[in-house]
Amino acid sequence: MVESAVVLAAGENRRMGASSGPKSLLPLGTDAPDGPTFLSRHLELVRRAGAERVFLVVNPDNRKAFEPFADDVVQLVVCGDGKERTGSSVSMLAGLRALLAWRPQGARTLISDADIVYESALLDHVAAARGSRLFTIERTNGDAEEVRVYGRSPAEPVLIGKGLSGGITGGLDLLGESLGLILLDAADTVSVTELTLWAVGSPPRLRPYGYGGRLSEHEEMWQYLFALGRLQVSRVPGDLLFSECDFPEDHVFVREELFPAIMRRDRDTVAAHR
């Protein structure tokens, strides 16, 4: 079950080239320029999974591009002043604070990036999970941008990150590639908000204490939760279709190959449930 979602769309898009606009607003298909984008499809599936409120975190410079998505479910959360460079943990904190302003006791919440695409069956696996979970997929491809998770078991994850060598991860099992999808129980949304505020601070009132400071990426928060024994891993089957979009060649692959395959899978899934 998903009660709410925090979707992170405040990135500067440096790797794709700023002229392309926000990555999450790029089209998924090749045949219809006005067809679904990474974000529009993700929001549709999250709402279908039961989200009562979606907190879409954007930066001041790209706010206008996202305003058409705001409605009675999707709330725009503008993060920062456009002058300070910050990491995704600061964006996540803004989304979580908006969530707690809406529901102070917290809500079962899916946290994700905005530039991902996946078949609908994958989110079915995520929404059906119990407890707080970080989701991985049971495959890796060796990509330098791949965020991998290692641990003693899915119940005892130890490390999350890019470029982790065998000398570092020796004795640990590879638990898969992180999907960037984290599902938090209601109580954990409250505690993760507190943890993230501790890590990134709120200048000038509160200094940051986390290792990454204001440049912290949200994976640092999951690393802390692994150490505290507060977050387990759930692995989705490796044959489920999923991709994020880091570089222009990723977008070409998604448009020409992956998204058409996802649409075929989704049609098959619908047909199987009739």
C-alpha positions, -999 to +999 in steps of 0.1 A: +000+000+000+012+035-008-005+065+010+018+092-003+049+098-025+078+122-025+092+126-061+125+143-065+127+165-096+150+193-084+181+181-102+202+204-124+204+179-153+241+185-158+248+151-174+220+154-200+228+190-209+207+217-194+193+227-228+172+196-228+152+208-199+143+186-169+151+149-176+118+138-161+099+158-188+115+141-217+092+119-239+093+082-234+082+072-269+093+082-304+059+084-322+041+110-302+059+142-290+029+149-267+029+114-253+039+103-218+070+116-202+091+099-174+072+120-148+037+118-162+039+080-164+054+077-129+027+100-114+000+080-131+013+047-117+019+061-082-017+075-081-030+041-093-011+025-064-032+045-040-012+077-032-035+103-017-009+130-020+022+134-041+049+159-031+068+168-063+100+185-053+114+210-078+139+239-078+130+276-084+145+276-119+123+248-132+092+254-112+072+267-142+079+236-162+062+215-135+033+237-126+009+218-151+012+187-129-001+204-097-036+195-088-056+183-058-032+153-054+001+166-067+016+194-046+047+213-059+074+218-032+100+243-042+134+235-027+160+262-021+166+297-034+183+288-067+217+300-054+230+272-032+241+240-047+227+211-027+223+173-030+192+152-032+190+148+006+180+185+008+153+179-017+141+149+001+139+168+034+118+195+017+094+168+005+092+150+038+085+183+057+057+190+033+044+155+039+044+160+077+027+194+073-001+175+056-001+145+079+019+151+111+019+115+122+034+105+088+021+083+061+033+052+042+054+069+016+072+060-016+104+081-022+118+081-057+136+101-083+115+115-112+135+103-141+127+065-140+106+043-161+093+008-153+066-017-161+035-015-140+041-049-124+072-036-107+053-010-087+028-038-078+057-056-061+067-024-043+033-015-031+027-050-018+057-050+005+055-047+043+076-025+065+101+000+054+121-013+024+147-002-001+141-020-034+167-036-056+165-055-088+182-089-091+206-079-119+235-056-125+252-045-157+285-030-145+275+005-154+297+031-135+265+049-125+249+018-110+241+021-073+246-013-058+236-027-024+256-053-005+248-071+027+248-103+047+212-108+037+182-087+025+173-084+062+208-071+069+221-047+042+254-031+049+266-009+020+250+012-007+270+031-034+287+033-067+321+019-076+324-005-046+352-029-053+356-065-042+382-054-017+356-033+000+326-057-003+345-090+005+323-113+026+291-095+016+264-107-008+255-085-038+218-077-031+213-061-065+211-027-081+191+000-062+160+011-080+159+044-062+126+033-048+122+034-010+090+027+008+088+040+044+062+032+071+044+062+086+065+063+117+097+061+097+088+091+076+089+110+109+123+096+120+139+099+085+128+136+084+147+141+117+177+121+105+179+141+072+176+174+090+205+163+113+225+154+082+219+184+060+210+211+085+190+242+080+214+271+077+219+294+094+199+281+123+212+245+122+245+233+109+248+200+089+263+171+107+262+144+080+293+134+060+280+149+028+267+180+045+244+201+022+257+181-008+245+148+006+227+125-018+198+105-003+217+072-005+236+086+025+204+085+046+198+048+036+234+040+046+227+054+080+195+034+083+214+002+073+238+009+101+210+014+126+192-017+115+162+003+105+159-005+068+158-038+050+161-047+013+134-062-009+145-076-043+122-076-073+126-102-101+154-094-125+132-098-155+111-068-147+117-038-170+132-007-154+156+021-162+167+055-151+179+082-174+214+096-167+228+103-201+215+111-236+222+075-247+200+063-219+171+083-233+177+069-268+176+034-254+144+041-235+126+056-264+136+031-291+137-002-271+127-002-235+095+018-235+079-001-264+088-033-245+072-019-213+040-010-232+038-046-245+044-060-210+017-037-195-008-048-221+000-085-214-004-078-176-038-062-182-050-090-204-039-116-179-060-100-152-092-099-173 
